[in-house]
């Protein structure tokens, strides 16, 4: 390269601002964004099936908790005694 010549620099144009767009341009961009937002989504894949032994254990715990005696509150006790 000669000393007189300057290397060519790439000129990057500033991006156009939204208020400088024409109606057609903004309509095209907004339609693309709406289409992207409302596209059909794939259902989430399940991680793993539940182990039957674990399932049985937790169901047993749930049933055991239902069998526990829960005393009546003072209000409920007073209502049942009044009958």
C-alpha positions, 0 to 999 in steps of 0.5 A: 500500500502506498502512503497516500492511500488510506485503507478502505473502511467499512461504513456502517449505516445507523439503523433506521429508527422506528419513527422514520419507518413508512407504514408498510415497513412498520406493518410488516415488522409488527405482523412478524412479531405478532405471528412469532408471539402467537405461534403454536408452541410445542407441549413440554416434554415430561421429564420421567415417569413416576416410580410406582414404589414412590407413588405407593409410598406417598399415597400411603402417607396421604391416607395416613394423614386423613386418618389422624384425629383432628379435634373440633374447634371451639365453635364447631364443638359448641354447635354440635353440643347444642343439638 
